[in-house]
């Protein structure tokens, strides 16, 4: 079965602390993995995807096929990072629908 | 073109009534997706269009749900005989063909 698991509903950290939002997936084949973010009162938006191997707003995510994980990391959290984060996967054919996890709320306090 | 637009933003309806939502995608995007999101859950896939063709439907899309995308531009999602369990945020997204979705702000449906 295709599934995305985000084990933490809430992650609270202090400003400047490292952040790791966990994501594990189940998929038969080679999926594409994404992180989406939703800031308060804003629409869901793409943060990064594994094929780009890029760093956005200081966040990175490495696809570990052996552990079927795609954890999102940032070395030093900022208050403006507070948001809901969703991990998602899709098949590698164009147009395949995204499957989302339940999301993790990140709360960064000073 | 300011992105994906959804109308209305909020809809309150009585159980048993029919409702219709509209999504206007980014004009050059040929793929359009509908998702549903309930409290504490991530978005759940409902259906997908490539141009005017509806290519995939989720098991979540019961017979009371129907979606159209005439002429491959805007799309409508209709729910007939609404039930309280239909209360959710209905999200629309569009894509140019690779996997970068652009989401709308959603339509929040409350069935009373």
Interface residues (C-beta under 8 A of the other chain):
Chain A: X4 X9 X32 X34 X43 X44 X45 X46 X49 X86 X88 X90 X94 X95 X96 X97 X98 X99 X100 X101 X102 X103
Chain B: X31 X33 X40 X41 X42 X43 X44 X45 X48 X50 X55 X56 X58 X91 X95 X97 X98 X99 X100 X101 X102 X103 X104 X105 X106
